[in-house]
Amino acid sequence: MVFKGHFVVYVGEVDEKKCFVVPISLLKHPSFPKLLSQPEEEFGFNHPKGALTIPCSEEAFIDLTCNLQSS
C-alpha cells in the first residue's frame, strides 16, 4: 500500500531489487532528480515492474534518502 504523498521505487542492481516507498517531498532536493536521470537514460520510461527502477546499490539509496530527509 502506498500512502498519499509517496511513490514506489525499486532499487538494486541486476536481479536483486528491493521496493521502497519514498515521500514525494524528496523530489524537491537537487540530488534526487540527478539520481532519477540515470534510470531514465538507461531504461527510458518503460519499466518492466510497473514502477520506477533505480539501478544503484540499496546502501547508496538509503544513505542518499536519509541525508535528504534530515536536511
mmCIF file of the N, C-alpha and C atoms, coordinates in Angstrom:
data_MODEL
# 
_entry.id   MODEL 
# 
loop_
_atom_site.group_PDB 
_atom_site.id 
_atom_site.type_symbol 
_atom_site.label_atom_id 
_atom_site.label_alt_id 
_atom_site.label_comp_id 
_atom_site.label_asym_id 
_atom_site.label_entity_id 
_atom_site.label_seq_id 
_atom_site.pdbx_PDB_ins_code 
_atom_site.Cartn_x 
_atom_site.Cartn_y 
_atom_site.Cartn_z 
_atom_site.occupancy 
_atom_site.B_iso_or_equiv 
_atom_site.pdbx_formal_charge 
_atom_site.auth_seq_id 
_atom_site.auth_comp_id 
_atom_site.auth_asym_id 
_atom_site.auth_atom_id 
_atom_site.pdbx_PDB_model_num 
ATOM 1   N N  . MET A 1 1  ? 0.846  -1.173 0.000   1.00 0.00 ? 1  MET A N  1 
ATOM 2   C CA . MET A 1 1  ? 0.000  0.000  0.000   1.00 0.00 ? 1  MET A CA 1 
ATOM 3   C C  . MET A 1 1  ? 0.899  1.245  0.000   1.00 0.00 ? 1  MET A C  1 
ATOM 4   N N  . VAL A 1 2  ? 0.539  2.191  -0.832  1.00 0.00 ? 2  VAL A N  1 
ATOM 5   C CA . VAL A 1 2  ? 1.295  3.437  -0.914  1.00 0.00 ? 2  VAL A CA 1 
ATOM 6   C C  . VAL A 1 2  ? 0.408  4.563  -0.396  1.00 0.00 ? 2  VAL A C  1 
ATOM 7   N N  . PHE A 1 3  ? 0.886  5.263  0.596   1.00 0.00 ? 3  PHE A N  1 
ATOM 8   C CA . PHE A 1 3  ? 0.116  6.351  1.189   1.00 0.00 ? 3  PHE A CA 1 
ATOM 9   C C  . PHE A 1 3  ? 0.195  7.602  0.332   1.00 0.00 ? 3  PHE A C  1 
ATOM 10  N N  . LYS A 1 4  ? -0.784 8.447  0.472   1.00 0.00 ? 4  LYS A N  1 
ATOM 11  C CA . LYS A 1 4  ? -0.811 9.716  -0.243  1.00 0.00 ? 4  LYS A CA 1 
ATOM 12  C C  . LYS A 1 4  ? 0.476  10.489 0.052   1.00 0.00 ? 4  LYS A C  1 
ATOM 13  N N  . GLY A 1 5  ? 1.039  11.091 -0.999  1.00 0.00 ? 5  GLY A N  1 
ATOM 14  C CA . GLY A 1 5  ? 2.259  11.860 -0.822  1.00 0.00 ? 5  GLY A CA 1 
ATOM 15  C C  . GLY A 1 5  ? 3.525  11.020 -0.922  1.00 0.00 ? 5  GLY A C  1 
ATOM 16  N N  . HIS A 1 6  ? 3.413  9.774  -1.383  1.00 0.00 ? 6  HIS A N  1 
ATOM 17  C CA . HIS A 1 6  ? 4.550  8.871  -1.516  1.00 0.00 ? 6  HIS A CA 1 
ATOM 18  C C  . HIS A 1 6  ? 4.520  8.202  -2.890  1.00 0.00 ? 6  HIS A C  1 
ATOM 19  N N  . PHE A 1 7  ? 5.660  7.656  -3.299  1.00 0.00 ? 7  PHE A N  1 
ATOM 20  C CA . PHE A 1 7  ? 5.705  6.868  -4.527  1.00 0.00 ? 7  PHE A CA 1 
ATOM 21  C C  . PHE A 1 7  ? 6.638  5.682  -4.323  1.00 0.00 ? 7  PHE A C  1 
ATOM 22  N N  . VAL A 1 8  ? 6.531  4.704  -5.216  1.00 0.00 ? 8  VAL A N  1 
ATOM 23  C CA . VAL A 1 8  ? 7.290  3.463  -5.105  1.00 0.00 ? 8  VAL A CA 1 
ATOM 24  C C  . VAL A 1 8  ? 8.467  3.491  -6.065  1.00 0.00 ? 8  VAL A C  1 
ATOM 25  N N  . VAL A 1 9  ? 9.624  3.054  -5.597  1.00 0.00 ? 9  VAL A N  1 
ATOM 26  C CA . VAL A 1 9  ? 10.778 2.833  -6.463  1.00 0.00 ? 9  VAL A CA 1 
ATOM 27  C C  . VAL A 1 9  ? 11.370 1.466  -6.141  1.00 0.00 ? 9  VAL A C  1 
ATOM 28  N N  . TYR A 1 10 ? 11.892 0.820  -7.164  1.00 0.00 ? 10 TYR A N  1 
ATOM 29  C CA . TYR A 1 10 ? 12.657 -0.407 -6.978  1.00 0.00 ? 10 TYR A CA 1 
ATOM 30  C C  . TYR A 1 10 ? 14.116 -0.023 -7.073  1.00 0.00 ? 10 TYR A C  1 
ATOM 31  N N  . VAL A 1 11 ? 14.905 -0.483 -6.132  1.00 0.00 ? 11 VAL A N  1 
ATOM 32  C CA . VAL A 1 11 ? 16.317 -0.114 -6.060  1.00 0.00 ? 11 VAL A CA 1 
ATOM 33  C C  . VAL A 1 11 ? 17.149 -1.388 -6.036  1.00 0.00 ? 11 VAL A C  1 
ATOM 34  N N  . GLY A 1 12 ? 18.204 -1.383 -6.806  1.00 0.00 ? 12 GLY A N  1 
ATOM 35  C CA . GLY A 1 12 ? 19.118 -2.517 -6.814  1.00 0.00 ? 12 GLY A CA 1 
ATOM 36  C C  . GLY A 1 12 ? 19.743 -2.709 -8.169  1.00 0.00 ? 12 GLY A C  1 
ATOM 37  N N  . GLU A 1 13 ? 20.633 -3.633 -8.213  1.00 0.00 ? 13 GLU A N  1 
ATOM 38  C CA . GLU A 1 13 ? 21.345 -3.930 -9.438  1.00 0.00 ? 13 GLU A CA 1 
ATOM 39  C C  . GLU A 1 13 ? 21.016 -5.347 -9.894  1.00 0.00 ? 13 GLU A C  1 
ATOM 40  N N  . VAL A 1 14 ? 20.976 -5.551 -11.182 1.00 0.00 ? 14 VAL A N  1 
ATOM 41  C CA . VAL A 1 14 ? 20.689 -6.820 -11.835 1.00 0.00 ? 14 VAL A CA 1 
ATOM 42  C C  . VAL A 1 14 ? 19.342 -7.358 -11.343 1.00 0.00 ? 14 VAL A C  1 
ATOM 43  N N  . ASP A 1 15 ? 19.298 -8.573 -10.805 1.00 0.00 ? 15 ASP A N  1 
ATOM 44  C CA . ASP A 1 15 ? 18.035 -9.193 -10.385 1.00 0.00 ? 15 ASP A CA 1 
ATOM 45  C C  . ASP A 1 15 ? 17.714 -8.977 -8.918  1.00 0.00 ? 15 ASP A C  1 
ATOM 46  N N  . GLU A 1 16 ? 18.590 -8.328 -8.186  1.00 0.00 ? 16 GLU A N  1 
ATOM 47  C CA . GLU A 1 16 ? 18.397 -8.086 -6.763  1.00 0.00 ? 16 GLU A CA 1 
ATOM 48  C C  . GLU A 1 16 ? 17.800 -6.702 -6.549  1.00 0.00 ? 16 GLU A C  1 
ATOM 49  N N  . LYS A 1 17 ? 16.481 -6.595 -6.588  1.00 0.00 ? 17 LYS A N  1 
ATOM 50  C CA . LYS A 1 17 ? 15.837 -5.294 -6.416  1.00 0.00 ? 17 LYS A CA 1 
ATOM 51  C C  . LYS A 1 17 ? 14.919 -5.332 -5.196  1.00 0.00 ? 17 LYS A C  1 
ATOM 52  N N  . LYS A 1 18 ? 14.897 -4.208 -4.476  1.00 0.00 ? 18 LYS A N  1 
ATOM 53  C CA . LYS A 1 18 ? 14.060 -4.079 -3.290  1.00 0.00 ? 18 LYS A CA 1 
ATOM 54  C C  . LYS A 1 18 ? 13.118 -2.897 -3.494  1.00 0.00 ? 18 LYS A C  1 
ATOM 55  N N  . CYS A 1 19 ? 11.921 -3.024 -3.003  1.00 0.00 ? 19 CYS A N  1 
ATOM 56  C CA . CYS A 1 19 ? 10.896 -1.984 -3.145  1.00 0.00 ? 19 CYS A CA 1 
ATOM 57  C C  . CYS A 1 19 ? 10.984 -1.007 -1.972  1.00 0.00 ? 19 CYS A C  1 
ATOM 58  N N  . PHE A 1 20 ? 10.964 0.303  -2.306  1.00 0.00 ? 20 PHE A N  1 
ATOM 59  C CA . PHE A 1 20 ? 10.956 1.355  -1.289  1.00 0.00 ? 20 PHE A CA 1 
ATOM 60  C C  . PHE A 1 20 ? 9.786  2.287  -1.558  1.00 0.00 ? 20 PHE A C  1 
ATOM 61  N N  . VAL A 1 21 ? 9.151  2.750  -0.493  1.00 0.00 ? 21 VAL A N  1 
ATOM 62  C CA . VAL A 1 21 ? 8.112  3.774  -0.582  1.00 0.00 ? 21 VAL A CA 1 
ATOM 63  C C  . VAL A 1 21 ? 8.749  5.068  -0.090  1.00 0.00 ? 21 VAL A C  1 
ATOM 64  N N  . VAL A 1 22 ? 8.757  6.078  -0.967  1.00 0.00 ? 22 VAL A N  1 
ATOM 65  C CA . VAL A 1 22 ? 9.518  7.292  -0.725  1.00 0.00 ? 22 VAL A CA 1 
ATOM 66  C C  . VAL A 1 22 ? 8.579  8.500  -0.708  1.00 0.00 ? 22 VAL A C  1 
ATOM 67  N N  . PRO A 1 23 ? 8.779  9.441  0.210   1.00 0.00 ? 23 PRO A N  1 
ATOM 68  C CA . PRO A 1 23 ? 7.946  10.648 0.215   1.00 0.00 ? 23 PRO A CA 1 
ATOM 69  C C  . PRO A 1 23 ? 8.217  11.505 -1.023  1.00 0.00 ? 23 PRO A C  1 
ATOM 70  N N  . ILE A 1 24 ? 7.168  12.033 -1.607  1.00 0.00 ? 24 ILE A N  1 
ATOM 71  C CA . ILE A 1 24 ? 7.284  12.887 -2.785  1.00 0.00 ? 24 ILE A CA 1 
ATOM 72  C C  . ILE A 1 24 ? 8.137  14.118 -2.486  1.00 0.00 ? 24 ILE A C  1 
ATOM 73  N N  . SER A 1 25 ? 8.183  14.548 -1.251  1.00 0.00 ? 25 SER A N  1 
ATOM 74  C CA . SER A 1 25 ? 8.964  15.733 -0.888  1.00 0.00 ? 25 SER A CA 1 
ATOM 75  C C  . SER A 1 25 ? 10.443 15.594 -1.255  1.00 0.00 ? 25 SER A C  1 
ATOM 76  N N  . LEU A 1 26 ? 10.946 14.363 -1.379  1.00 0.00 ? 26 LEU A N  1 
ATOM 77  C CA . LEU A 1 26 ? 12.345 14.169 -1.762  1.00 0.00 ? 26 LEU A CA 1 
ATOM 78  C C  . LEU A 1 26 ? 12.625 14.651 -3.181  1.00 0.00 ? 26 LEU A C  1 
ATOM 79  N N  . LEU A 1 27 ? 11.598 14.742 -4.001  1.00 0.00 ? 27 LEU A N  1 
ATOM 80  C CA . LEU A 1 27 ? 11.794 15.201 -5.381  1.00 0.00 ? 27 LEU A CA 1 
ATOM 81  C C  . LEU A 1 27 ? 12.252 16.648 -5.454  1.00 0.00 ? 27 LEU A C  1 
ATOM 82  N N  . LYS A 1 28 ? 12.061 17.405 -4.381  1.00 0.00 ? 28 LYS A N  1 
ATOM 83  C CA . LYS A 1 28 ? 12.462 18.811 -4.355  1.00 0.00 ? 28 LYS A CA 1 
ATOM 84  C C  . LYS A 1 28 ? 13.961 18.987 -4.163  1.00 0.00 ? 28 LYS A C  1 
ATOM 85  N N  . HIS A 1 29 ? 14.639 17.981 -3.655  1.00 0.00 ? 29 HIS A N  1 
ATOM 86  C CA . HIS A 1 29 ? 16.074 18.072 -3.408  1.00 0.00 ? 29 HIS A CA 1 
ATOM 87  C C  . HIS A 1 29 ? 16.840 17.853 -4.711  1.00 0.00 ? 29 HIS A C  1 
ATOM 88  N N  . PRO A 1 30 ? 17.834 18.687 -5.010  1.00 0.00 ? 30 PRO A N  1 
ATOM 89  C CA . PRO A 1 30 ? 18.584 18.577 -6.267  1.00 0.00 ? 30 PRO A CA 1 
ATOM 90  C C  . PRO A 1 30 ? 19.251 17.221 -6.480  1.00 0.00 ? 30 PRO A C  1 
ATOM 91  N N  . SER A 1 31 ? 19.643 16.535 -5.445  1.00 0.00 ? 31 SER A N  1 
ATOM 92  C CA . SER A 1 31 ? 20.324 15.246 -5.595  1.00 0.00 ? 31 SER A CA 1 
ATOM 93  C C  . SER A 1 31 ? 19.401 14.144 -6.092  1.00 0.00 ? 31 SER A C  1 
ATOM 94  N N  . PHE A 1 32 ? 18.137 14.206 -5.732  1.00 0.00 ? 32 PHE A N  1 
ATOM 95  C CA . PHE A 1 32 ? 17.230 13.125 -6.098  1.00 0.00 ? 32 PHE A CA 1 
ATOM 96  C C  . PHE A 1 32 ? 16.930 13.110 -7.593  1.00 0.00 ? 32 PHE A C  1 
ATOM 97  N N  . PRO A 1 33 ? 16.598 14.251 -8.234  1.00 0.00 ? 33 PRO A N  1 
ATOM 98  C CA . PRO A 1 33 ? 16.407 14.212 -9.689  1.00 0.00 ? 33 PRO A CA 1 
ATOM 99  C C  . PRO A 1 33 ? 17.653 13.756 -10.446 1.00 0.00 ? 33 PRO A C  1 
ATOM 100 N N  . LYS A 1 34 ? 18.843 14.057 -9.925  1.00 0.00 ? 34 LYS A N  1 
ATOM 101 C CA . LYS A 1 34 ? 20.079 13.567 -10.550 1.00 0.00 ? 34 LYS A CA 1 
ATOM 102 C C  . LYS A 1 34 ? 20.116 12.047 -10.494 1.00 0.00 ? 34 LYS A C  1 
ATOM 103 N N  . LEU A 1 35 ? 19.678 11.489 -9.372  1.00 0.00 ? 35 LEU A N  1 
ATOM 104 C CA . LEU A 1 35 ? 19.633 10.035 -9.228  1.00 0.00 ? 35 LEU A CA 1 
ATOM 105 C C  . LEU A 1 35 ? 18.624 9.439  -10.214 1.00 0.00 ? 35 LEU A C  1 
ATOM 106 N N  . LEU A 1 36 ? 17.515 10.134 -10.445 1.00 0.00 ? 36 LEU A N  1 
ATOM 107 C CA . LEU A 1 36 ? 16.487 9.639  -11.352 1.00 0.00 ? 36 LEU A CA 1 
ATOM 108 C C  . LEU A 1 36 ? 16.902 9.721  -12.814 1.00 0.00 ? 36 LEU A C  1 
ATOM 109 N N  . SER A 1 37 ? 17.813 10.612 -13.158 1.00 0.00 ? 37 SER A N  1 
ATOM 110 C CA . SER A 1 37 ? 18.212 10.747 -14.559 1.00 0.00 ? 37 SER A CA 1 
ATOM 111 C C  . SER A 1 37 ? 18.955 9.512  -15.060 1.00 0.00 ? 37 SER A C  1 
ATOM 112 N N  . GLN A 1 38 ? 19.655 8.814  -14.176 1.00 0.00 ? 38 GLN A N  1 
ATOM 113 C CA . GLN A 1 38 ? 20.383 7.611  -14.585 1.00 0.00 ? 38 GLN A CA 1 
ATOM 114 C C  . GLN A 1 38 ? 19.442 6.521  -15.110 1.00 0.00 ? 38 GLN A C  1 
ATOM 115 N N  . PRO A 1 39 ? 18.371 6.146  -14.382 1.00 0.00 ? 39 PRO A N  1 
ATOM 116 C CA . PRO A 1 39 ? 17.494 5.109  -14.933 1.00 0.00 ? 39 PRO A CA 1 
ATOM 117 C C  . PRO A 1 39 ? 16.750 5.582  -16.176 1.00 0.00 ? 39 PRO A C  1 
ATOM 118 N N  . GLU A 1 40 ? 16.457 6.877  -16.278 1.00 0.00 ? 40 GLU A N  1 
ATOM 119 C CA . GLU A 1 40 ? 15.794 7.384  -17.477 1.00 0.00 ? 40 GLU A CA 1 
ATOM 120 C C  . GLU A 1 40 ? 16.679 7.154  -18.693 1.00 0.00 ? 40 GLU A C  1 
ATOM 121 N N  . GLU A 1 41 ? 17.976 7.445  -18.566 1.00 0.00 ? 41 GLU A N  1 
ATOM 122 C CA . GLU A 1 41 ? 18.909 7.237  -19.668 1.00 0.00 ? 41 GLU A CA 1 
ATOM 123 C C  . GLU A 1 41 ? 19.088 5.751  -19.968 1.00 0.00 ? 41 GLU A C  1 
ATOM 124 N N  . GLU A 1 42 ? 19.107 4.938  -18.918 1.00 0.00 ? 42 GLU A N  1 
ATOM 125 C CA . GLU A 1 42 ? 19.383 3.515  -19.087 1.00 0.00 ? 42 GLU A CA 1 
ATOM 126 C C  . GLU A 1 42 ? 18.159 2.731  -19.551 1.00 0.00 ? 42 GLU A C  1 
ATOM 127 N N  . PHE A 1 43 ? 16.972 3.042  -18.983 1.00 0.00 ? 43 PHE A N  1 
ATOM 128 C CA . PHE A 1 43 ? 15.776 2.246  -19.241 1.00 0.00 ? 43 PHE A CA 1 
ATOM 129 C C  . PHE A 1 43 ? 14.686 2.981  -20.002 1.00 0.00 ? 43 PHE A C  1 
ATOM 130 N N  . GLY A 1 44 ? 14.763 4.308  -20.113 1.00 0.00 ? 44 GLY A N  1 
ATOM 131 C CA . GLY A 1 44 ? 13.641 5.058  -20.673 1.00 0.00 ? 44 GLY A CA 1 
ATOM 132 C C  . GLY A 1 44 ? 12.512 5.094  -19.662 1.00 0.00 ? 44 GLY A C  1 
ATOM 133 N N  . PHE A 1 45 ? 11.304 5.195  -20.132 1.00 0.00 ? 45 PHE A N  1 
ATOM 134 C CA . PHE A 1 45 ? 10.163 5.271  -19.215 1.00 0.00 ? 45 PHE A CA 1 
ATOM 135 C C  . PHE A 1 45 ? 9.356  3.980  -19.173 1.00 0.00 ? 45 PHE A C  1 
ATOM 136 N N  . ASN A 1 46 ? 9.798  2.941  -19.850 1.00 0.00 ? 46 ASN A N  1 
ATOM 137 C CA . ASN A 1 46 ? 9.103  1.661  -19.856 1.00 0.00 ? 46 ASN A CA 1 
ATOM 138 C C  . ASN A 1 46 ? 9.746  0.750  -18.823 1.00 0.00 ? 46 ASN A C  1 
ATOM 139 N N  . HIS A 1 47 ? 9.169  0.677  -17.641 1.00 0.00 ? 47 HIS A N  1 
ATOM 140 C CA . HIS A 1 47 ? 9.743  -0.112 -16.556 1.00 0.00 ? 47 HIS A CA 1 
ATOM 141 C C  . HIS A 1 47 ? 9.001  -1.434 -16.441 1.00 0.00 ? 47 HIS A C  1 
ATOM 142 N N  . PRO A 1 48 ? 9.717  -2.565 -16.549 1.00 0.00 ? 48 PRO A N  1 
ATOM 143 C CA . PRO A 1 48 ? 9.073  -3.881 -16.548 1.00 0.00 ? 48 PRO A CA 1 
ATOM 144 C C  . PRO A 1 48 ? 8.293  -4.197 -15.283 1.00 0.00 ? 48 PRO A C  1 
ATOM 145 N N  . LYS A 1 49 ? 8.656  -3.630 -14.144 1.00 0.00 ? 49 LYS A N  1 
ATOM 146 C CA . LYS A 1 49 ? 7.932  -3.914 -12.908 1.00 0.00 ? 49 LYS A CA 1 
ATOM 147 C C  . LYS A 1 49 ? 6.751  -2.965 -12.708 1.00 0.00 ? 49 LYS A C  1 
ATOM 148 N N  . GLY A 1 50 ? 6.572  -2.013 -13.618 1.00 0.00 ? 50 GLY A N  1 
ATOM 149 C CA . GLY A 1 50 ? 5.464  -1.082 -13.491 1.00 0.00 ? 50 GLY A CA 1 
ATOM 150 C C  . GLY A 1 50 ? 5.741  0.077  -12.551 1.00 0.00 ? 50 GLY A C  1 
ATOM 151 N N  . ALA A 1 51 ? 6.953  0.160  -12.052 1.00 0.00 ? 51 ALA A N  1 
ATOM 152 C CA . ALA A 1 51 ? 7.342  1.249  -11.155 1.00 0.00 ? 51 ALA A CA 1 
ATOM 153 C C  . ALA A 1 51 ? 8.744  1.690  -11.535 1.00 0.00 ? 51 ALA A C  1 
ATOM 154 N N  . LEU A 1 52 ? 9.135  2.816  -11.041 1.00 0.00 ? 52 LEU A N  1 
ATOM 155 C CA . LEU A 1 52 ? 10.460 3.350  -11.308 1.00 0.00 ? 52 LEU A CA 1 
ATOM 156 C C  . LEU A 1 52 ? 11.522 2.428  -10.729 1.00 0.00 ? 52 LEU A C  1 
ATOM 157 N N  . THR A 1 53 ? 12.563 2.157  -11.525 1.00 0.00 ? 53 THR A N  1 
ATOM 158 C CA . THR A 1 53 ? 13.670 1.324  -11.076 1.00 0.00 ? 53 THR A CA 1 
ATOM 159 C C  . THR A 1 53 ? 14.944 2.156  -11.081 1.00 0.00 ? 53 THR A C  1 
ATOM 160 N N  . ILE A 1 54 ? 15.637 2.182  -9.951  1.00 0.00 ? 54 ILE A N  1 
ATOM 161 C CA . ILE A 1 54 ? 16.892 2.930  -9.838  1.00 0.00 ? 54 ILE A CA 1 
ATOM 162 C C  . ILE A 1 54 ? 18.028 1.923  -9.690  1.00 0.00 ? 54 ILE A C  1 
ATOM 163 N N  . PRO A 1 55 ? 18.924 1.880  -10.682 1.00 0.00 ? 55 PRO A N  1 
ATOM 164 C CA . PRO A 1 55 ? 19.993 0.877  -10.667 1.00 0.00 ? 55 PRO A CA 1 
ATOM 165 C C  . PRO A 1 55 ? 21.201 1.305  -9.839  1.00 0.00 ? 55 PRO A C  1 
ATOM 166 N N  . CYS A 1 56 ? 21.042 1.318  -8.540  1.00 0.00 ? 56 CYS A N  1 
ATOM 167 C CA . CYS A 1 56 ? 22.163 1.608  -7.653  1.00 0.00 ? 56 CYS A CA 1 
ATOM 168 C C  . CYS A 1 56 ? 22.071 0.653  -6.478  1.00 0.00 ? 56 CYS A C  1 
ATOM 169 N N  . SER A 1 57 ? 23.084 0.633  -5.654  1.00 0.00 ? 57 SER A N  1 
ATOM 170 C CA . SER A 1 57 ? 23.043 -0.267 -4.501  1.00 0.00 ? 57 SER A CA 1 
ATOM 171 C C  . SER A 1 57 ? 22.014 0.246  -3.488  1.00 0.00 ? 57 SER A C  1 
ATOM 172 N N  . GLU A 1 58 ? 21.452 -0.679 -2.742  1.00 0.00 ? 58 GLU A N  1 
ATOM 173 C CA . GLU A 1 58 ? 20.490 -0.293 -1.704  1.00 0.00 ? 58 GLU A CA 1 
ATOM 174 C C  . GLU A 1 58 ? 21.139 0.625  -0.681  1.00 0.00 ? 58 GLU A C  1 
ATOM 175 N N  . GLU A 1 59 ? 22.378 0.334  -0.322  1.00 0.00 ? 59 GLU A N  1 
ATOM 176 C CA . GLU A 1 59 ? 23.085 1.160  0.664   1.00 0.00 ? 59 GLU A CA 1 
ATOM 177 C C  . GLU A 1 59 ? 23.209 2.600  0.190   1.00 0.00 ? 59 GLU A C  1 
ATOM 178 N N  . ALA A 1 60 ? 23.593 2.783  -1.076  1.00 0.00 ? 60 ALA A N  1 
ATOM 179 C CA . ALA A 1 60 ? 23.740 4.141  -1.615  1.00 0.00 ? 60 ALA A CA 1 
ATOM 180 C C  . ALA A 1 60 ? 22.405 4.871  -1.610  1.00 0.00 ? 60 ALA A C  1 
ATOM 181 N N  . PHE A 1 61 ? 21.324 4.169  -1.976  1.00 0.00 ? 61 PHE A N  1 
ATOM 182 C CA . PHE A 1 61 ? 19.999 4.788  -1.990  1.00 0.00 ? 61 PHE A CA 1 
ATOM 183 C C  . PHE A 1 61 ? 19.558 5.166  -0.579  1.00 0.00 ? 61 PHE A C  1 
ATOM 184 N N  . ILE A 1 62 ? 19.744 4.284  0.363   1.00 0.00 ? 62 ILE A N  1 
ATOM 185 C CA . ILE A 1 62 ? 19.351 4.554  1.753   1.00 0.00 ? 62 ILE A CA 1 
ATOM 186 C C  . ILE A 1 62 ? 20.157 5.723  2.313   1.00 0.00 ? 62 ILE A C  1 
ATOM 187 N N  . ASP A 1 63 ? 21.465 5.736  2.059   1.00 0.00 ? 63 ASP A N  1 
ATOM 188 C CA . ASP A 1 63 ? 22.299 6.855  2.524   1.00 0.00 ? 63 ASP A CA 1 
ATOM 189 C C  . ASP A 1 63 ? 21.805 8.172  1.942   1.00 0.00 ? 63 ASP A C  1 
ATOM 190 N N  . LEU A 1 64 ? 21.530 8.186  0.639   1.00 0.00 ? 64 LEU A N  1 
ATOM 191 C CA . LEU A 1 64 ? 21.080 9.415  -0.009  1.00 0.00 ? 64 LEU A CA 1 
ATOM 192 C C  . LEU A 1 64 ? 19.730 9.879  0.558   1.00 0.00 ? 64 LEU A C  1 
ATOM 193 N N  . THR A 1 65 ? 18.771 8.982  0.652   1.00 0.00 ? 65 THR A N  1 
ATOM 194 C CA . THR A 1 65 ? 17.444 9.395  1.124   1.00 0.00 ? 65 THR A CA 1 
ATOM 195 C C  . THR A 1 65 ? 17.463 9.808  2.595   1.00 0.00 ? 65 THR A C  1 
ATOM 196 N N  . CYS A 1 66 ? 18.267 9.140  3.406   1.00 0.00 ? 66 CYS A N  1 
ATOM 197 C CA . CYS A 1 66 ? 18.375 9.552  4.821   1.00 0.00 ? 66 CYS A CA 1 
ATOM 198 C C  . CYS A 1 66 ? 18.988 10.941 4.932   1.00 0.00 ? 66 CYS A C  1 
ATOM 199 N N  . ASN A 1 67 ? 20.018 11.201 4.138   1.00 0.00 ? 67 ASN A N  1 
ATOM 200 C CA . ASN A 1 67 ? 20.650 12.531 4.149   1.00 0.00 ? 67 ASN A CA 1 
ATOM 201 C C  . ASN A 1 67 ? 19.693 13.607 3.652   1.00 0.00 ? 67 ASN A C  1 
ATOM 202 N N  . LEU A 1 68 ? 18.899 13.308 2.642   1.00 0.00 ? 68 LEU A N  1 
ATOM 203 C CA . LEU A 1 68 ? 17.963 14.288 2.107   1.00 0.00 ? 68 LEU A CA 1 
ATOM 204 C C  . LEU A 1 68 ? 16.839 14.575 3.098   1.00 0.00 ? 68 LEU A C  1 
ATOM 205 N N  . GLN A 1 69 ? 16.362 13.545 3.782   1.00 0.00 ? 69 GLN A N  1 
ATOM 206 C CA . GLN A 1 69 ? 15.268 13.747 4.736   1.00 0.00 ? 69 GLN A CA 1 
ATOM 207 C C  . GLN A 1 69 ? 15.712 14.538 5.955   1.00 0.00 ? 69 GLN A C  1 
ATOM 208 N N  . SER A 1 70 ? 16.985 14.426 6.310   1.00 0.00 ? 70 SER A N  1 
ATOM 209 C CA . SER A 1 70 ? 17.452 15.134 7.504   1.00 0.00 ? 70 SER A CA 1 
ATOM 210 C C  . SER A 1 70 ? 17.866 16.570 7.198   1.00 0.00 ? 70 SER A C  1 
ATOM 211 N N  . SER A 1 71 ? 17.993 16.914 5.909   1.00 0.00 ? 71 SER A N  1 
ATOM 212 C CA . SER A 1 71 ? 18.407 18.293 5.574   1.00 0.00 ? 71 SER A CA 1 
ATOM 213 C C  . SER A 1 71 ? 17.217 19.211 5.394   1.00 0.00 ? 71 SER A C  1 
# 
